[in-house]
Amino acid sequence: MDQSKLTSLLLRLGLAIVFLYAAAGSLLQPQEWVGYLPPFLAKLSFADSLLKLFAIYEIVLALWLLSGRFVRYAGVLAALTFAGITLAQPSVFIVTFRDIGLLFMALALAALSWKHDA
């Protein structure tokens, strides 16, 4: 395996694990995760349902990353997801720094994959 394929694999695994961990946590213990929703969504009566829908989205994105297909698009979507999370909850600084790092990790994956997916 050449270096760029190994790098892509490691980035994809890292991002997929983060999405799967968050999805599992929010499905198994939604009361612990509903606080990470933006305040205007957390107050809605169907906030738990929104959390479940987002968990399903995270699982699908993780599986897409693991598949190795159209990686540049999966990387861009992952970056947009982390950007949205960061912008929706800038006051949760305790995790914001992590999401910014993951955003750039996803952008690195997309940039690395750009020539391979064409």
N, C-alpha and C positions, 0 to 999 in steps of 0.2 A: 504494500500500500504506500503510495507516495505521500509526501508531506502535506500537500493541500487536501487530499482526501481524508487523511487522518485528522487534520485540523477541523475540517468540516464535520466529521463524525463526532469529535469531542464537543464542538459548539452545539451541534444538534442534540446530543445526549444531555448536555448541561441545561439547555433551554427546555427540552421536553420534560426533564425531571422536575424543574421548577413548576411548570404548568401542571404536571400530574400531581405533585405534592399539594399545590394550592387547591386544585379541584377536589382531591380526596379530602383535604381538611374541611373545605366548605360544605361538602356533601355529608361528611360524618359528624361534624360539629358546627352546624350553621350559626349557632348563637355566638360562637367565637369569631366568626368571619364577617357577619353582617355589619359590624362596625367599620369594615374597610370599604363599604359602599359609600359613594358620595352622600353627604347628609340629606340632600333632597330626595334621594332614592331610598335611603335607609328608613325614612319616616313613612314610607308608603306601606299600605296593608299587605301588599304582595311582594315585599322585599325578599322574603325567603325564596319565592319563585324566581325572582330575578337572579338571586345568588345561584340557584340550581341551573338556570339557563347559562349563566356565565361559566359555571363549572363544566357543563357539557361542551361549550365552546372551547375551553381550555384543553379538555381531553382530545377533542377533534384536532386542534392545532398541534398538540403534542404528538399525536399519531402521525400527522402530516410531516412534522419535522423528522420523526423516526423513519418514515418511509423513504426519505432521501429523494423524493420526486419534487421537481419544481422548487428547489430549495431557496432560490432567490426570493420567490414570492412568499414562501412561508417565513423567511427571515424578515422581510419587510412587514408582513402582517404581525409578526411577533413584536417587532420594534414599535409599530403603531399601537399595539396593545399596551406595551409598557409605557409609551408616551401618554396614552389616555389615562392609564392608572395614575401616573405621576401628576398629570394636570388636574385630574378629578379630585385628588386628595393631597394637595401640596402641604397641608398642615401635619400630615402623618410622617414627620421627618424621620422617625425611627426606622421606617422601611423605604422611604423615598430614595435614599442613597443607593440601596440595593437595586431598585427598579431602574435607576439611571444607568447603573453598570450593566444590567441585563439588556437595556435598550441598546447600548453600544455593542454588546456582544451579539445581539440579533442583527444589527447593521453590519458588523464584521462578517457574519455568516452570509448575509445577502451579497456583500461586496465580493467575498471569496468565491461565491457560487455564480456570480454574474456570467462569467465566460463559459462555465461548464453547462449551464442550463440552456444556453442559446440554441 
